[in-house]
Structures are given as structure tokens and as C-alpha cells.
Amino acid sequence: MNIIFITPEAVPFSRVGGLADVSFYLPRSLATLGHQVTVVSPKHRGADQAPLTEIETWRSEIDLSISRRQASFFMGDTGQEHQAVLVGCDELFDRPGIYGNEFGDYDDNAERFIFFSRAALKAAARLAAPEDETIIHCHEWTTGLVLMCLKSWRGQFPTLARAGTVFTYHNLANQGLFLHYDFALTGLDWNLFTSEGLEFHGRMNLTKAGLLAADYITTVSRKYAQETLTPAMGMGLEGVLLSRQDRLIPVQNGVDYDQWNPATDAHLAAVYAPDDLSGKKECRLRLAQLFGFTDPGRPAVSMVCRLLSRKGLDIVVKAMERMMDLPINLALMGLGETHYQDFLTEAAERWPGRLGYKRANDPVLLRHILSGSDIFIMPSRFEPCGLEQLYALSYGAIPVVRGTGGLDDTVVDLVTSPEEGTGYKFNEYSAEAFLETLARAVRDFDDQDRWQSAVRRAMTRNFSWDNSAALYEAVYRKALAAAGKRI
């Protein structure tokens, strides 16, 4: 297949979060299966740190109604078997942040990502040939318009006449909502600005565009797919998703075990593996040094995330006093809302030698935390997929998670399945339920024979990107079949 992967961020050219990693590892795995894969993404500031070559013959003018902007296109070297095409427009993308700055989202994000979507569609048409089995796979609100434009203007793109289309929503909390007058920038007919189209409570919704126009829809875990069909988690789009439920397929995100493997991780104080856990003791001592723990023999509990309420920080704050009544050391790292950063800074001063907080987002420190921890907590209000719990499993840090989204799919509860369990789960979103589950894990830590068995099971779980790529192959075949019925 000829797979065209359209995304707002992608390693090694740009990164804000996990989507950039998905946009590198999934294309890489698909390419190793023999497919032609091209990632199309904006040329954000700093992208030229990787080798870029302009495709001068592709330059295009995009009519945005209120303005006409020039799109330039660059071939990028990913260092892997898949290739990249970056869409350039310095006025829109040469900025300090991808979506915004310290003051919030950029005011012209509608123009920026409508421009990108329309330019990306032109790039896709250049990358395809009529005889190809072409897939256009779009990610998040920033690209939903690509598929609606293709559906509306398919006659203008003969190389994409048979293309199958897939739209992946990673987090419905971000939908690309803009004022109704921004709809003019799309170039689409105003008859699409209705409740059956892109209109959403008087505004334009770019996620809705992707959900309505795609041949197939995916999201990043089985549980999150179920949750988003309900008013509680559908964020107002549950009706659209229910209407297309037969085209909704969950595909779990993966892990690159070449990068996240304690048996080969050169950053660690010592390497270790399921059949020889002795090195993890040295890693626990290193964690104690980094966070100032005076008694390294206590169970080491950690939490690493963006400091937001949806990550469970509100119930962690409520539980903190009682958490520190448990015989634990607590290591925390993250950036986010100022009041949470201030709270954790004060907590570290209140419990010196037992609680350490790093106001940082340091990927190397994350590896030290995972390798040195016995328990890793993720009490999220919602978590579409989650990657940190997958890394924790690989490094033998037993997760304590709320049973939501990808956390529920990837962690097997030791309480209900003691012979197969890999972590602990609670369902009620409350400080009490979280504390009760964490306390159970701390008590169970005393039985080291059973604990070490659970650690070994956790480390041998396989969430490889190769598994995800194989599932996506099946989704793409379905999309091609659906596209064939349009001809």
C-alpha cells in the first residue's frame, strides 16, 4: 500500500507529545512490512535540524478567502525506511510553539491548520498514482478537514479517486472548535455548515469533519472507544460516533522496545531483565540519590505526567497527607499548572528525605524514575491510551491506575487475577479509592516472592508497534474496500 500519514507533529522534525512519537514509530513499523509510507506534517521552527530538500515544482498557492498564501514542500529524511514531506509557510509555522505559546493557543490556529490541511491534500495527490492502493491516514482535529475536502472535491484529485481514508482521534478534549466565519477559509460549500456537517453549536468543528468524512475511524484503545460513545466522555460528539459506530475500530498504541528496554538502556545505573532483576537494586539506589531519599529500603512510588487535573493531580493533592502516612518514598516529575507545581514544591519541603519533586520534563530522568521505582501511579480522570504505564511495565514498575481508557486495556489487576496480574486498578475517581488501591500495593510489596513474579510478568508484556501496525493493515484493507464501492 501507499500510505500517506498526515499529522501536525512528527519526530524527528517536531514534538509536543505522544502524537509525534506515534507519527514516527507507526510509519516505521508499517514501512518494515513493505508498504510505501510518507509522513506529511508542517515545517515548524526547528524542523530543518534534520536534512530537508525543497521540492520546488510542488509550490502551490492556497486560497483562504481572506488571503492567498504560498505553500512550499520539503522532502525530509526520517533516518528510517519511511519518508516525510513537510509543508512550509514561515508566516504560519515559524513560531516558538506548534499550537501556541505560554499565553495559550495561537489566535490564528484556524487559518494555520486549514492552510496545512489543504496543502497536505495537494501533497497527497502528488504522492499517489491512480494504480496505487493509496491510504490517507489523518490524525487529530488539525487534519480532519483534509478528508472533508477530499470527499467534497474528489473529482479535482484523480490520483486519489480510489484512496481509502482513515481518521484517528487521540483525545476528544481537543476538537478544533472555531468561530463560524472561519468556515470561509475552508473553501467548502456553506451547505456543509449544518448540524449534519461541520457545524457544532454554532461553531466549526474540525474533528467532526474527520469523523464524518473518513471511510474508517480509529482511536487509541478499546476502552476509550467505548467511553467516547457516551455523553460522559464523548465531549458532545458521541452522537456522531454512534452514527458511525460500525466504522469505529480501536487500535492500541505501542512501544518501541529498542528504546524502552532496561536490558539495553545505557542511561541506567545498571541494566536488568526479567530473568535477572539484580540490577534494579542499583537503580533503586540511584533513584534515592537523585530524589534525596534517606531510607532507600522503603517501597519507591513515582508519578510522571503533565500536572493537570485530568491526570489525577486533584485527587493526588487530596490524598497527599494520607499517602505520606504509608511507608513509602515518593518521586514526582512534571510541568503543568502553576498551582500543582507550587503544591509539589511545598510538599517536598514538608517531607524531606521521603518526597522529591523535579519541576522538569526530562526523558533521561524518566528512565531513572521508571527503573528505580517499585510502583508507578497513574490515577487519571481519563486516559485515551497512555504511554507511561507501558514504559513502567517494561521497566518493572508495577502500575497503580484508574480503570479508564488505555490504562484499563493494558494493566491486568493483581487483585482479581493474582496469577496473571501486572498492576492494580481502581474505578471510582476519588482520593479514597486511589489511596485504598495504593495501600494494597504497598502491603503486597512485603511478599517479595509474589511481587517479583508480578514484576517479571509485567516486563514480558508485549505492546510492540509491530502489533499495532499489523492491526492497521487490516483497517486499511477495510478502507480500501469501502473506497472501491464508491467507484
C-alpha positions as CSV (number, residue, x, y, z in Angstrom):
1,M,0.0,0.0,0.0
2,N,0.9,3.6,-0.5
3,I,0.2,5.1,3.0
4,I,0.1,8.9,3.4
5,F,0.2,9.8,7.1
6,I,-1.0,13.3,7.8
7,T,-0.2,14.7,11.2
8,P,0.5,18.1,12.9
9,E,3.7,16.9,14.6
10,A,6.2,14.1,14.0
11,V,9.6,13.0,15.2
12,P,12.4,13.9,14.3
13,F,11.0,17.2,12.9
14,S,8.7,18.4,15.7
15,R,7.3,17.2,19.0
16,V,4.9,18.3,21.7
17,G,3.7,15.0,23.0
18,G,2.9,11.4,22.2
19,L,1.3,12.1,18.8
20,A,4.8,13.0,17.4
21,D,6.0,9.6,18.6
22,V,3.1,7.8,17.1
23,S,3.8,9.6,13.8
24,F,7.3,8.2,13.8
25,Y,7.1,4.6,15.2
26,L,3.9,3.5,13.5
27,P,5.0,4.7,10.0
28,R,8.4,3.0,10.6
29,S,6.7,-0.3,11.5
30,L,4.4,-0.1,8.5
31,A,7.4,0.6,6.2
32,T,9.2,-2.5,7.6
33,L,6.1,-4.5,6.5
34,G,6.9,-3.5,2.9
35,H,4.5,-0.5,2.5
36,Q,5.5,2.9,1.0
37,V,4.9,5.3,3.8
38,T,5.1,9.1,3.7
39,V,4.5,11.4,6.7
40,V,3.1,14.8,5.8
41,S,3.5,17.4,8.6
42,P,4.0,21.2,8.9
43,K,7.5,22.6,8.7
44,H,7.6,24.0,12.2
45,R,10.5,26.0,13.6
46,G,13.5,23.8,14.2
47,A,12.4,21.1,11.6
48,D,15.4,21.9,9.5
49,Q,17.7,20.4,12.1
50,A,17.0,17.2,10.2
51,P,18.0,17.2,6.4
52,L,15.4,18.9,4.2
53,T,15.3,19.4,0.4
54,E,12.7,21.6,-1.2
55,I,10.5,20.2,-3.9
56,E,10.4,23.4,-5.9
57,T,7.9,22.0,-8.6
58,W,5.3,21.4,-5.9
59,R,5.0,25.1,-4.8
60,S,1.3,26.0,-4.6
61,E,-0.9,28.9,-3.7
62,I,-3.7,28.2,-1.2
63,D,-6.8,30.5,-1.5
64,L,-8.0,31.1,2.1
65,S,-10.8,33.5,1.0
66,I,-9.3,36.4,3.0
67,S,-5.8,35.8,1.8
68,R,-3.7,33.7,-0.6
69,R,-0.7,32.0,0.9
70,Q,2.2,30.2,-0.7
71,A,2.8,26.6,0.3
72,S,6.3,25.2,-0.1
73,F,7.1,21.5,0.2
74,F,10.3,19.8,1.5
75,M,11.4,16.2,1.4
76,G,12.6,15.2,4.9
77,D,14.9,12.4,6.0
78,T,13.5,10.5,8.9
79,G,16.5,8.2,9.2
80,Q,14.2,5.3,8.7
81,E,12.6,3.4,5.8
82,H,9.6,5.8,5.7
83,Q,9.9,9.3,4.2
84,A,8.5,12.7,5.1
85,V,7.1,15.8,3.3
86,L,7.0,19.0,5.3
87,V,4.6,21.8,4.4
88,G,6.3,25.2,4.7
89,C,4.8,28.7,5.3
90,D,7.0,30.8,7.6
91,E,4.2,33.2,8.5
92,L,2.2,30.4,9.9
93,F,4.6,27.8,11.2
94,D,7.9,29.5,12.0
95,R,6.9,30.1,15.7
96,P,8.2,29.1,19.1
97,G,5.3,26.6,19.7
98,I,3.4,24.2,17.5
99,Y,-0.1,25.1,18.8
100,G,0.5,28.1,21.0
101,N,2.8,29.8,23.5
102,E,2.8,30.5,27.2
103,F,-0.2,32.7,26.8
104,G,-2.4,30.0,25.2
105,D,-3.3,28.8,21.7
106,Y,-2.5,31.0,18.8
107,D,-5.4,33.2,17.7
108,D,-5.0,32.2,14.1
109,N,-4.9,28.4,14.5
110,A,-8.0,28.0,12.3
111,E,-6.1,29.7,9.4
112,R,-2.9,27.8,10.2
113,F,-4.3,24.3,10.2
114,I,-6.9,24.9,7.4
115,F,-3.9,26.0,5.3
116,F,-2.0,22.9,6.3
117,S,-4.9,20.6,5.6
118,R,-5.5,22.0,2.1
119,A,-1.7,21.9,1.3
120,A,-1.4,18.4,2.7
121,L,-4.2,17.2,0.4
122,K,-2.2,18.7,-2.6
123,A,0.9,16.8,-1.4
124,A,-1.1,13.6,-1.1
125,A,-2.3,13.9,-4.7
126,R,1.3,14.3,-5.8
127,L,2.4,11.3,-3.8
128,A,-0.3,9.0,-5.2
129,A,-0.8,7.4,-8.6
130,P,-4.2,6.1,-10.0
131,E,-3.0,2.5,-9.9
132,D,-1.8,2.7,-6.2
133,E,-3.6,1.2,-3.3
134,T,-3.5,4.6,-1.5
135,I,-4.4,5.2,2.1
136,I,-4.7,8.7,3.6
137,H,-4.5,8.4,7.4
138,C,-5.2,11.7,9.2
139,H,-4.6,12.4,12.9
140,E,-6.5,14.7,15.3
141,W,-8.5,17.9,14.7
142,T,-5.6,19.5,12.9
143,T,-6.1,17.2,9.9
144,G,-9.9,16.4,9.9
145,L,-10.5,18.9,7.2
146,V,-8.2,17.0,4.8
147,L,-10.8,14.2,4.5
148,M,-13.8,16.5,4.2
149,C,-12.1,18.5,1.4
150,L,-11.2,15.2,-0.4
151,K,-14.8,13.9,-0.1
152,S,-16.1,17.2,-1.5
153,W,-13.5,17.8,-4.2
154,R,-12.6,14.2,-5.2
155,G,-13.0,15.0,-8.8
156,Q,-10.2,17.5,-8.6
157,F,-7.7,14.8,-7.4
158,P,-7.8,11.9,-9.9
159,T,-4.8,10.2,-8.3
160,L,-6.9,9.9,-5.1
161,A,-10.1,8.6,-6.7
162,R,-9.6,5.2,-5.2
163,A,-7.9,6.2,-2.0
164,G,-9.2,4.8,1.3
165,T,-9.3,7.2,4.2
166,V,-8.8,6.8,7.9
167,F,-9.2,9.3,10.7
168,T,-7.7,8.8,14.2
169,Y,-8.9,10.8,17.2
170,H,-6.4,10.6,20.0
171,N,-8.1,12.9,22.5
172,L,-11.6,14.3,22.1
173,A,-10.9,17.0,24.7
174,N,-9.3,18.8,21.7
175,Q,-11.7,19.2,18.8
176,G,-10.6,22.2,16.8
177,L,-13.5,24.5,17.5
178,F,-13.5,27.8,15.7
179,L,-15.9,30.7,15.0
180,H,-18.4,30.2,12.2
181,Y,-16.8,32.8,10.0
182,D,-13.6,30.8,9.9
183,F,-15.5,28.3,7.8
184,A,-15.0,30.6,4.8
185,L,-11.2,29.7,4.9
186,T,-12.0,26.0,4.1
187,G,-13.3,26.8,0.6
188,L,-16.1,24.3,1.1
189,D,-19.7,24.9,0.2
190,W,-21.7,26.6,3.0
191,N,-24.3,23.8,2.8
192,L,-21.8,21.7,4.8
193,F,-22.1,24.2,7.7
194,T,-25.1,22.4,9.3
195,S,-25.7,20.2,12.3
196,E,-25.3,17.2,9.9
197,G,-22.0,18.7,8.7
198,L,-19.2,20.7,10.4
199,E,-21.4,23.0,12.5
200,F,-21.2,22.3,16.2
201,H,-23.4,24.5,18.5
202,G,-22.8,27.5,16.2
203,R,-19.1,26.9,15.7
204,M,-17.0,24.9,13.2
205,N,-15.7,21.6,14.5
206,L,-12.7,20.1,12.6
207,T,-12.7,16.8,14.4
208,K,-16.3,16.4,13.3
209,A,-15.2,16.9,9.7
210,G,-12.8,13.9,10.0
211,L,-15.3,11.7,11.8
212,L,-18.0,12.3,9.1
213,A,-15.7,12.1,6.0
214,A,-13.4,9.1,6.8
215,D,-14.1,5.6,5.4
216,Y,-13.0,4.3,8.8
217,I,-12.3,5.8,12.2
218,T,-9.8,4.6,14.8
219,T,-8.9,5.6,18.3
220,V,-6.1,4.5,20.6
221,S,-7.6,1.9,22.9
222,R,-10.6,-0.4,23.2
223,K,-11.9,1.2,26.4
224,Y,-11.6,4.7,25.1
225,A,-13.6,3.8,22.0
226,Q,-16.4,2.6,24.3
227,E,-16.2,5.6,26.6
228,T,-16.4,8.1,23.8
229,L,-19.7,6.7,22.7
230,T,-21.2,8.0,26.0
231,P,-22.2,11.6,26.9
232,A,-19.8,11.5,29.8
233,M,-16.7,11.0,27.5
234,G,-18.0,11.8,24.0
235,M,-17.5,15.6,24.6
236,G,-20.6,16.3,22.5
237,L,-19.5,14.1,19.6
238,E,-21.0,10.9,21.0
239,G,-24.0,11.2,18.6
240,V,-21.6,11.4,15.6
241,L,-19.6,8.4,16.8
242,L,-22.7,6.3,17.5
243,S,-23.9,7.1,13.9
244,R,-20.6,5.7,12.6
245,Q,-20.0,3.0,15.2
246,D,-19.8,0.3,12.6
247,R,-16.8,2.1,11.2
248,L,-15.0,2.7,14.5
249,I,-12.1,0.4,15.3
250,P,-9.8,0.7,18.3
251,V,-6.0,0.1,17.8
252,Q,-3.8,0.3,20.8
253,N,-0.7,2.5,20.6
254,G,2.6,0.8,21.1
255,V,6.1,0.9,22.5
256,D,9.5,0.9,20.7
257,Y,11.3,-1.8,22.8
258,D,14.6,-0.9,21.2
259,Q,14.3,2.4,23.0
260,W,12.4,1.4,26.2
261,N,14.3,-1.8,27.4
262,P,16.0,-1.9,30.8
263,A,18.2,-4.8,29.5
264,T,19.9,-2.4,27.0
265,D,19.2,1.1,28.3
266,A,22.6,2.8,28.6
267,H,21.2,5.6,30.8
268,L,20.5,3.3,33.8
269,A,22.7,2.8,36.8
270,A,22.6,-0.9,35.9
271,V,20.8,-3.0,33.3
272,Y,18.4,-5.8,34.2
273,A,15.9,-8.2,32.6
274,P,13.1,-10.4,33.7
275,D,15.4,-13.4,34.3
276,D,17.9,-11.3,36.3
277,L,16.4,-8.4,38.3
278,S,19.6,-7.8,40.4
279,G,20.4,-4.6,38.5
280,K,17.1,-3.0,39.6
281,K,18.5,-2.7,43.1
282,E,21.2,-0.4,41.9
283,C,18.6,1.6,40.0
284,R,16.6,2.0,43.2
285,L,19.7,3.4,45.0
286,R,20.3,5.8,42.1
287,L,16.7,7.0,42.4
288,A,17.2,7.6,46.1
289,Q,20.3,9.7,45.3
290,L,18.5,11.7,42.7
291,F,15.5,12.5,44.9
292,G,17.2,12.6,48.3
293,F,15.6,9.6,49.9
294,T,17.2,8.9,53.3
295,D,15.8,5.3,53.6
296,P,16.1,3.5,50.2
297,G,14.6,0.4,51.7
298,R,11.1,1.8,51.6
299,P,8.9,1.0,48.5
300,A,9.7,3.6,45.8
301,V,6.5,5.1,44.4
302,S,6.6,7.5,41.4
303,M,4.4,9.7,39.2
304,V,5.4,11.4,36.0
305,C,2.9,13.4,33.9
306,R,1.8,16.8,32.9
307,L,0.5,18.4,36.0
308,L,-3.2,18.7,35.1
309,S,-6.4,17.7,36.9
310,R,-7.3,15.2,34.2
311,K,-4.1,13.3,35.0
312,G,-5.4,12.8,38.6
313,L,-3.5,15.6,40.3
314,D,-6.6,16.8,42.0
315,I,-7.1,13.5,43.9
316,V,-3.4,13.2,44.5
317,V,-3.4,16.6,46.2
318,K,-6.4,15.5,48.4
319,A,-4.6,12.2,49.2
320,M,-1.1,13.5,49.8
321,E,-1.3,13.7,53.6
322,R,-2.6,10.1,53.9
323,M,-0.2,8.9,51.1
324,M,2.7,10.0,53.2
325,D,1.4,8.1,56.2
326,L,2.2,5.0,54.1
327,P,5.8,3.6,54.4
328,I,6.9,4.9,51.0
329,N,9.3,7.2,49.2
330,L,7.6,9.3,46.6
331,A,9.3,10.6,43.4
332,L,7.4,13.1,41.3
333,M,8.3,14.8,38.0
334,G,6.3,17.1,35.7
335,L,5.4,20.5,34.4
336,G,1.9,22.0,34.2
337,E,-0.5,24.1,36.1
338,T,1.3,26.5,38.4
339,H,-0.7,25.7,41.5
340,Y,0.2,22.0,41.2
341,Q,3.9,22.8,40.7
342,D,3.8,25.0,43.8
343,F,1.9,22.4,45.8
344,L,4.5,19.7,45.0
345,T,7.4,22.1,45.7
346,E,5.9,22.7,49.2
347,A,5.3,19.0,49.7
348,A,8.9,18.2,49.0
349,E,9.9,20.8,51.7
350,R,7.4,19.3,54.1
351,W,8.6,15.7,53.7
352,P,12.3,16.0,53.1
353,G,14.1,12.7,52.6
354,R,10.8,10.9,51.6
355,L,9.3,13.1,48.9
356,G,11.2,14.6,46.0
357,Y,9.8,16.7,43.1
358,K,11.6,17.7,39.9
359,R,10.0,20.6,38.1
360,A,11.0,19.2,34.7
361,N,10.2,17.1,31.7
362,D,13.4,15.2,31.3
363,P,13.4,11.9,29.2
364,V,16.6,10.6,30.8
365,L,15.3,11.3,34.3
366,L,12.1,9.5,33.4
367,R,14.2,6.4,32.7
368,H,15.9,6.7,36.1
369,I,12.5,7.0,37.8
370,L,11.0,4.0,36.0
371,S,14.0,1.8,36.6
372,G,14.2,2.8,40.3
373,S,10.5,2.6,41.1
374,D,8.6,-0.3,42.6
375,I,5.2,1.3,42.0
376,F,4.2,3.8,39.3
377,I,0.9,5.7,39.8
378,M,-1.5,7.0,37.0
379,P,-4.8,8.0,38.7
380,S,-6.1,9.7,35.5
381,R,-9.7,11.0,35.2
382,F,-9.4,9.9,31.6
383,E,-6.5,8.5,29.5
384,P,-7.2,7.7,25.9
385,C,-4.2,5.4,25.6
386,G,-1.3,6.4,27.9
387,L,2.3,5.5,27.2
388,E,3.9,5.9,30.7
389,Q,2.2,2.8,32.0
390,L,3.5,0.8,29.1
391,Y,7.0,2.1,29.8
392,A,6.5,1.3,33.5
393,L,5.5,-2.3,32.7
394,S,8.6,-2.7,30.6
395,Y,10.9,-1.4,33.4
396,G,9.2,-3.5,36.1
397,A,7.5,-0.6,38.0
398,I,4.1,-2.0,38.9
399,P,1.4,0.4,37.8
400,V,-1.5,1.6,40.0
401,V,-4.0,3.1,37.6
402,R,-7.6,4.1,37.3
403,G,-9.5,1.7,35.0
404,T,-10.1,4.1,32.2
405,G,-9.1,4.2,28.5
406,G,-5.8,2.5,27.7
407,L,-5.0,2.1,31.3
408,D,-7.8,-0.4,31.7
409,D,-6.8,-2.2,28.5
410,T,-3.1,-2.6,29.3
411,V,-2.9,-3.3,33.0
412,V,-4.2,-6.6,34.4
413,D,-5.4,-6.3,38.0
414,L,-3.4,-8.3,40.6
415,V,-6.4,-8.4,43.0
416,T,-8.8,-10.0,40.6
417,S,-6.2,-12.0,38.6
418,P,-3.3,-12.8,41.1
419,E,-1.7,-15.3,38.7
420,E,-1.8,-13.1,35.6
421,G,-1.9,-9.6,37.1
422,T,0.6,-6.9,36.2
423,G,-0.7,-4.0,38.3
424,Y,-3.6,-2.6,40.4
425,K,-6.7,-0.8,39.2
426,F,-9.5,1.2,40.8
427,N,-12.6,2.6,39.1
428,E,-14.2,5.3,41.3
429,Y,-12.5,8.7,40.6
430,S,-11.8,9.6,44.2
431,A,-8.9,10.1,46.6
432,E,-10.3,7.3,48.8
433,A,-10.4,4.7,46.0
434,F,-6.9,5.7,44.9
435,L,-5.5,5.5,48.4
436,E,-7.1,2.2,49.1
437,T,-5.5,0.7,46.0
438,L,-2.1,2.2,46.6
439,A,-2.1,1.0,50.2
440,R,-2.9,-2.6,48.9
441,A,0.1,-2.4,46.5
442,V,2.4,-1.2,49.3
443,R,1.2,-4.1,51.6
444,D,1.7,-6.6,48.8
445,F,5.3,-5.4,48.3
446,D,6.2,-7.1,51.6
447,D,5.7,-10.5,49.9
448,Q,8.7,-10.2,47.7
449,D,8.3,-13.7,46.1
450,R,4.9,-12.8,44.7
451,W,6.0,-9.2,43.9
452,Q,9.0,-10.3,41.9
453,S,6.7,-12.7,39.9
454,A,4.4,-9.8,39.1
455,V,7.4,-7.7,38.0
456,R,8.6,-10.4,35.7
457,R,5.1,-10.8,34.1
458,A,4.9,-7.0,33.7
459,M,8.3,-6.9,31.9
460,T,7.3,-9.6,29.5
461,R,4.1,-8.0,28.2
462,N,4.4,-7.1,24.5
463,F,2.9,-3.8,23.3
464,S,5.2,-3.5,20.3
465,W,4.4,-1.1,17.5
466,D,4.6,-4.1,15.1
467,N,1.4,-5.4,16.7
468,S,-0.3,-2.0,16.1
469,A,1.0,-1.9,12.5
470,A,-0.5,-5.3,11.8
471,L,-3.9,-4.2,13.1
472,Y,-3.7,-1.0,11.0
473,E,-3.0,-3.1,7.9
474,A,-6.4,-4.7,8.4
475,V,-8.1,-1.3,8.9
476,Y,-6.5,0.0,5.7
477,R,-7.8,-3.0,3.8
478,K,-11.3,-2.3,5.0
479,A,-10.9,1.4,4.0
480,L,-9.7,0.4,0.5
481,A,-12.7,-1.9,0.2
482,A,-15.0,0.9,1.2
483,A,-13.3,3.3,-1.3
484,G,-13.7,0.7,-4.1
485,K,-17.5,0.7,-3.5
486,R,-17.6,4.5,-4.3
487,I,-16.2,4.0,-7.8
